[in-house]
Amino acid sequence: MAALSTIFMISNPQCRITVMPRAVLKNINYKMGVPYELKQGQSRHFHKLPSGLNMEFIFQKGRDRKEEKPQKTPLVFVHGSFHAAWCWAEHWLPFFSQHGFDCYALSLLGQGESDSPAGQVAGSLQTHAADVADFICKEIELPPVLLGHSFGGLIVQYYLAYVGSRELQEKECSHPYLAGGVLVCSVPPSGNSGLVWRYLFSKPIAAFKVTRSLAAKAFQTSLPLCKETFFSAAMEDRLVLRYQKLMTESSSMPLFDLRKLNASLPVPPMKDSSIKILVLGANDDFIVDAEGLRETGRFYGVSPVCIEGVAHDMMLDCSWEKGAQVILSWLTGLDAEQSK
């Protein structure tokens, strides 16, 4: 993130962007009542969208990256409902930064410290994916890996459906090319309705708890329910309480209108099957079941990886390193393949 204004070319030669100087914003009017304090090496910035609204992102530069070495693939993280950029900044940004990756964690509109659009909901699959695309087009020099969690994974899937080939990117910059996609405990391509119906018939008590926790937002006031919904049983209550407060403050409006969302699903298949995809799930996931994980894997023609001993919020859970290590191994192979 250069301090001085620079001009660079991304994968689309016609998309020449002037990157203006951005000061690190230390004294802002926080939208979250419990603001997230950044860790060492992290900085908070705001990307201005074509709508004029500002989208928060937290940046952490790859620590061991030296100019004489080839630049590693940038990583762009997209959160799900009731979360924001902070959920990645807690553990995974420092981890991947330490391994040389430039990391960008976004807060979608109406979430975290981002501006809120007019209306009752923050957006749709189309508008959120377009905002992510605008960010990548104007802020990232190389084709990144796009990582999405939960409903953020569904946004990544929609983005993947509209990524053109590298040749197409020479003509347009609507959805810039990606080096890869990582779907973390993602809502499957058909949406969450299948998950709900399976729970209703096979685990009615769990279905009631999930509905109460998420639809009625009871996770915000019940520590045990918040823990059961998002975290492993071994997670310390003090940490659950901290994240519960941050999640409660993260969403000034719902991420989607779920009725309209389900009407627009399933997401279309990818146009470019050469883009590498990693589908990652958690064995103790209380929200996305094993069949949902398998559905996503089948859709992308890959074998999903299910990690033992972690829950839905894999990036915040007490064993967060397990998922991070799997992704790191996959990224290492991806970089090695692209450098050939």
C-alpha positions as CSV (number, residue, x, y, z in Angstrom):
1,M,0.0,0.0,0.0
2,A,2.1,2.9,-1.2
3,A,2.2,6.1,0.7
4,L,2.6,8.2,-2.4
5,S,0.2,8.2,-5.3
6,T,1.1,5.6,-7.9
7,I,-0.3,4.4,-11.2
8,F,-0.4,0.7,-12.0
9,M,-1.9,-1.8,-14.4
10,I,-4.0,-4.8,-13.3
11,S,-5.0,-7.8,-15.3
12,N,-7.1,-5.6,-17.6
13,P,-4.8,-3.4,-19.6
14,Q,-7.6,-0.9,-20.2
15,C,-8.3,-0.5,-16.5
16,R,-5.6,2.0,-15.6
17,I,-6.2,3.2,-12.0
18,T,-4.7,6.1,-10.2
19,V,-4.3,5.1,-6.6
20,M,-4.5,8.2,-4.4
21,P,-2.7,8.5,-1.1
22,R,-4.7,7.0,1.8
23,A,-3.9,8.0,5.3
24,V,-4.3,5.4,8.1
25,L,-7.5,6.4,9.8
26,K,-7.0,6.4,13.5
27,N,-9.7,8.9,14.6
28,I,-12.9,8.0,12.9
29,N,-16.5,8.2,14.0
30,Y,-17.0,4.5,14.6
31,K,-20.3,3.0,13.4
32,M,-19.8,-0.1,15.6
33,G,-20.5,0.6,19.3
34,V,-17.7,-1.8,20.1
35,P,-15.0,-0.8,17.6
36,Y,-12.4,-3.4,16.7
37,E,-8.9,-2.5,17.7
38,L,-6.4,-3.3,15.0
39,K,-3.4,-5.5,15.6
40,Q,0.2,-4.6,14.9
41,G,0.9,-4.2,11.2
42,Q,-2.8,-3.7,10.3
43,S,-4.4,-0.5,8.9
44,R,-8.0,0.5,8.3
45,H,-8.9,2.1,5.0
46,F,-12.0,3.0,3.0
47,H,-12.6,2.2,-0.6
48,K,-15.1,4.6,-2.4
49,L,-17.6,2.6,-4.5
50,P,-19.2,4.0,-7.7
51,S,-22.3,4.7,-5.5
52,G,-20.2,7.1,-3.5
53,L,-20.5,4.9,-0.4
54,N,-17.3,3.9,1.5
55,M,-16.5,0.3,2.1
56,E,-14.1,-0.5,5.0
57,F,-11.2,-2.8,4.5
58,I,-8.4,-3.9,6.8
59,F,-5.0,-4.3,5.2
60,Q,-2.0,-6.3,6.4
61,K,1.1,-6.5,4.2
62,G,3.0,-9.8,3.7
63,R,5.9,-9.6,6.2
64,D,8.6,-11.6,4.5
65,R,7.9,-10.4,1.0
66,K,11.1,-8.9,-0.5
67,E,11.1,-7.0,-3.7
68,E,13.5,-9.3,-5.4
69,K,11.2,-12.3,-4.8
70,P,8.1,-12.9,-7.0
71,Q,5.0,-11.3,-5.3
72,K,2.7,-13.9,-3.8
73,T,-0.9,-14.0,-4.7
74,P,-2.9,-11.3,-2.8
75,L,-5.7,-12.6,-0.6
76,V,-9.2,-10.9,-0.4
77,F,-11.5,-12.0,2.4
78,V,-15.3,-11.7,2.4
79,H,-17.3,-12.2,5.6
80,G,-20.8,-13.6,6.2
81,S,-23.8,-12.4,8.1
82,F,-23.3,-10.7,11.5
83,H,-19.6,-10.4,10.8
84,A,-17.2,-7.8,9.3
85,A,-13.6,-7.4,8.3
86,W,-12.5,-7.8,11.9
87,C,-13.3,-11.5,11.9
88,W,-10.4,-12.1,9.5
89,A,-8.1,-9.6,11.2
90,E,-8.1,-11.5,14.5
91,H,-6.1,-14.5,13.5
92,W,-5.9,-15.2,9.7
93,L,-4.6,-11.9,8.5
94,P,-1.6,-12.1,10.8
95,F,-1.1,-15.7,9.9
96,F,-1.1,-15.3,6.1
97,S,0.8,-12.0,6.3
98,Q,3.5,-13.8,8.2
99,H,3.8,-16.2,5.3
100,G,4.2,-13.4,2.8
101,F,0.7,-12.8,1.5
102,D,-0.8,-9.3,1.2
103,C,-4.2,-9.5,2.9
104,Y,-7.3,-7.4,2.4
105,A,-10.4,-8.1,4.6
106,L,-13.6,-6.3,3.4
107,S,-16.6,-5.1,5.4
108,L,-19.6,-5.3,3.0
109,L,-22.0,-2.3,2.9
110,G,-24.1,-2.0,6.1
111,Q,-21.6,-4.1,8.0
112,G,-18.6,-3.1,10.3
113,E,-17.4,0.4,9.7
114,S,-18.7,0.5,6.1
115,D,-21.5,2.9,5.0
116,S,-25.0,1.7,4.8
117,P,-27.1,2.1,1.6
118,A,-30.6,3.4,1.5
119,G,-33.3,0.7,2.1
120,Q,-34.0,-2.1,4.5
121,V,-31.1,-4.5,3.5
122,A,-27.4,-4.1,2.6
123,G,-27.7,-5.5,-0.8
124,S,-28.1,-8.6,-3.0
125,L,-25.7,-11.2,-4.3
126,Q,-25.3,-9.1,-7.4
127,T,-24.6,-5.8,-5.7
128,H,-22.2,-7.3,-3.1
129,A,-20.3,-9.2,-5.8
130,A,-20.1,-6.0,-7.8
131,D,-18.7,-4.1,-4.8
132,V,-16.1,-6.8,-4.3
133,A,-15.3,-6.6,-8.1
134,D,-14.9,-2.8,-7.9
135,F,-12.5,-3.1,-5.0
136,I,-10.4,-5.7,-6.7
137,C,-10.3,-3.8,-10.0
138,K,-9.1,-0.6,-8.3
139,E,-7.1,-1.7,-5.3
140,I,-5.3,-5.0,-6.3
141,E,-2.4,-5.3,-8.7
142,L,-2.5,-9.0,-9.3
143,P,-5.4,-11.5,-9.7
144,P,-6.1,-12.4,-6.1
145,V,-7.5,-15.5,-4.3
146,L,-11.0,-14.6,-3.1
147,L,-12.0,-16.2,0.2
148,G,-15.6,-16.2,1.5
149,H,-17.1,-17.5,4.7
150,S,-20.7,-18.6,5.1
151,F,-23.0,-16.2,3.2
152,G,-19.8,-14.5,2.1
153,G,-18.9,-17.8,0.4
154,L,-22.2,-17.5,-1.6
155,I,-21.1,-14.0,-2.7
156,V,-17.8,-15.5,-3.8
157,Q,-19.7,-18.2,-5.8
158,Y,-21.7,-15.6,-7.5
159,Y,-18.5,-13.6,-8.4
160,L,-17.0,-16.8,-9.8
161,A,-20.0,-17.3,-12.0
162,Y,-19.3,-14.0,-13.7
163,V,-15.5,-14.0,-14.0
164,G,-14.6,-13.9,-17.6
165,S,-11.5,-15.6,-19.1
166,R,-8.2,-13.8,-19.0
167,E,-8.8,-12.8,-22.6
168,L,-12.2,-11.3,-21.7
169,Q,-10.5,-9.2,-19.1
170,E,-8.7,-7.4,-21.8
171,K,-12.0,-6.0,-22.9
172,E,-13.8,-5.4,-19.6
173,C,-13.2,-5.1,-15.9
174,S,-16.7,-5.9,-14.5
175,H,-15.5,-9.0,-12.5
176,P,-11.7,-9.1,-12.6
177,Y,-10.0,-12.4,-13.0
178,L,-9.1,-14.4,-9.9
179,A,-6.2,-16.7,-9.2
180,G,-8.5,-18.9,-7.1
181,G,-11.4,-19.1,-4.7
182,V,-11.7,-20.5,-1.2
183,L,-15.1,-21.3,0.2
184,V,-15.0,-21.6,4.0
185,C,-18.1,-23.2,5.7
186,S,-19.9,-21.7,2.8
187,V,-23.7,-21.7,2.1
188,P,-24.0,-24.1,-0.8
189,P,-24.9,-22.9,-4.4
190,S,-28.6,-23.7,-3.9
191,G,-28.8,-21.5,-0.8
192,N,-29.7,-22.3,2.8
193,S,-33.2,-23.6,2.3
194,G,-32.0,-27.2,1.8
195,L,-30.0,-26.9,5.0
196,V,-33.1,-25.7,6.9
197,W,-35.4,-28.5,5.6
198,R,-32.8,-31.2,6.4
199,Y,-32.5,-29.9,9.9
200,L,-36.3,-29.8,10.3
201,F,-36.7,-33.4,9.4
202,S,-33.5,-34.9,10.9
203,K,-32.6,-32.6,13.8
204,P,-35.8,-30.6,14.8
205,I,-34.2,-29.3,18.0
206,A,-31.2,-28.1,16.2
207,A,-33.4,-26.5,13.6
208,F,-35.3,-24.6,16.3
209,K,-32.0,-23.5,17.9
210,V,-30.5,-22.3,14.5
211,T,-33.7,-20.4,13.7
212,R,-33.9,-18.8,17.1
213,S,-30.2,-18.0,17.1
214,L,-29.9,-16.4,13.6
215,A,-33.4,-15.4,12.4
216,A,-34.5,-14.1,15.8
217,K,-30.9,-13.0,16.6
218,A,-31.0,-14.7,20.0
219,F,-27.2,-15.4,19.7
220,Q,-26.8,-11.7,20.6
221,T,-28.2,-12.1,24.1
222,S,-27.5,-15.8,24.9
223,L,-23.9,-16.7,25.4
224,P,-24.5,-20.5,25.4
225,L,-26.5,-20.2,22.1
226,C,-23.8,-18.0,20.5
227,K,-21.2,-20.5,21.5
228,E,-23.2,-23.5,20.1
229,T,-24.0,-21.6,16.9
230,F,-20.5,-20.4,15.9
231,F,-17.8,-22.0,18.1
232,S,-16.5,-25.3,19.5
233,A,-17.4,-26.5,23.0
234,A,-13.8,-25.9,24.0
235,M,-13.9,-22.2,23.2
236,E,-13.4,-20.0,26.3
237,D,-16.5,-18.1,27.4
238,R,-14.5,-14.9,27.6
239,L,-13.6,-15.1,23.9
240,V,-17.2,-16.0,23.0
241,L,-18.4,-13.0,24.9
242,R,-15.9,-10.7,23.1
243,Y,-16.9,-12.0,19.7
244,Q,-20.6,-11.9,20.6
245,K,-20.3,-8.2,21.3
246,L,-18.5,-7.6,18.0
247,M,-21.0,-9.7,16.0
248,T,-23.9,-7.8,17.6
249,E,-22.4,-4.5,16.5
250,S,-21.3,-5.6,13.1
251,S,-24.6,-5.5,11.2
252,S,-26.5,-2.2,11.0
253,M,-28.8,-3.9,8.5
254,P,-29.4,-7.5,7.2
255,L,-26.9,-8.6,4.5
256,F,-29.7,-9.8,2.2
257,D,-33.4,-10.1,1.8
258,L,-33.5,-13.9,2.1
259,R,-36.7,-14.3,0.2
260,K,-35.4,-12.4,-2.8
261,L,-32.0,-14.2,-2.4
262,N,-33.5,-17.7,-2.5
263,A,-35.5,-16.7,-5.6
264,S,-32.2,-15.9,-7.4
265,L,-30.6,-19.2,-6.6
266,P,-28.9,-21.5,-7.4
267,V,-25.9,-19.6,-8.5
268,P,-24.8,-20.1,-12.1
269,P,-21.8,-22.4,-12.8
270,M,-18.4,-20.9,-13.4
271,K,-17.6,-19.8,-17.0
272,D,-13.9,-20.5,-16.5
273,S,-13.3,-23.9,-15.1
274,S,-9.5,-23.3,-14.9
275,I,-9.9,-21.2,-11.8
276,K,-8.8,-23.3,-8.8
277,I,-11.3,-23.8,-6.0
278,L,-10.8,-25.0,-2.4
279,V,-14.0,-26.1,-0.6
280,L,-13.4,-26.2,3.2
281,G,-15.8,-27.2,5.9
282,A,-15.9,-27.9,9.6
283,N,-16.9,-31.2,11.2
284,D,-18.6,-29.4,14.1
285,D,-20.4,-26.8,12.0
286,F,-23.8,-26.1,13.5
287,I,-25.0,-24.2,10.5
288,V,-23.7,-25.8,7.3
289,D,-24.2,-29.6,7.4
290,A,-22.1,-32.3,5.7
291,E,-24.5,-32.6,2.8
292,G,-24.3,-28.8,2.2
293,L,-20.5,-29.2,2.1
294,R,-20.7,-32.1,-0.3
295,E,-23.1,-30.1,-2.5
296,T,-20.6,-27.3,-2.9
297,G,-17.8,-29.7,-3.7
298,R,-19.9,-31.5,-6.4
299,F,-20.8,-28.1,-7.9
300,Y,-17.2,-27.2,-8.4
301,G,-15.9,-30.7,-9.2
302,V,-13.6,-30.9,-6.2
303,S,-13.3,-33.0,-3.1
304,P,-14.2,-30.9,-0.1
305,V,-11.9,-30.9,2.9
306,C,-13.7,-31.3,6.3
307,I,-11.6,-30.3,9.3
308,E,-12.1,-32.1,12.6
309,G,-12.4,-30.2,15.9
310,V,-13.5,-26.8,14.5
311,A,-16.9,-25.1,14.2
312,H,-18.6,-22.7,11.8
313,D,-16.5,-19.7,12.7
314,M,-13.3,-21.5,11.6
315,M,-11.3,-18.3,11.5
316,L,-12.1,-17.3,15.1
317,D,-12.5,-20.7,16.8
318,C,-10.0,-21.9,19.3
319,S,-8.4,-24.2,16.7
320,W,-8.3,-21.6,14.0
321,E,-4.8,-22.7,12.9
322,K,-6.2,-26.0,11.4
323,G,-8.1,-24.3,8.7
324,A,-5.4,-21.7,8.1
325,Q,-2.8,-24.5,7.6
326,V,-5.0,-26.3,5.0
327,I,-5.5,-23.1,3.1
328,L,-1.7,-22.2,3.3
329,S,-0.8,-25.6,1.9
330,W,-3.3,-25.1,-1.0
331,L,-2.0,-21.6,-1.7
332,T,1.6,-22.8,-1.7
333,G,0.7,-25.4,-4.4
334,L,-1.3,-22.7,-6.3
335,D,1.7,-20.3,-6.3
336,A,4.1,-23.1,-7.4
337,E,1.8,-24.0,-10.3
338,Q,1.4,-20.4,-11.5
339,S,5.1,-19.8,-11.3
340,K,5.9,-22.6,-13.8
